[in-house]
C-alpha cells in the first residue's frame, strides 16, 4: 500500500470500470491512433479540406494523453 494512501480518495465505479477495460489494451494502440490522425489530417489538408483537417489533426494529442494514462494505470494499478 502506498504511503500516501487515503481511503477517502478512492476512485468511483465508473473510473474503475474504465481503467479495468483500458488496461487490457496495448499502449501502442494509442500511439498508432495519434499517428493515424496525423496522417488523415495531412491527407485532408492535401485535398483542400482544411477545416476537417484541423479538426482531425487535433485528435493526436488526446490519443497520446490516453496512452500515457493507460501506461500509468498498468504500472501503478488502480484502487
Secondary structure by P-SEA (a helix, b strand, c coil): ccccccccccccaaaaaaaaaaaacccaaaaaaaaaaaaaaaaaaaacaaaaaaaaaaaaaaaaaaaaaaaaaaacccc
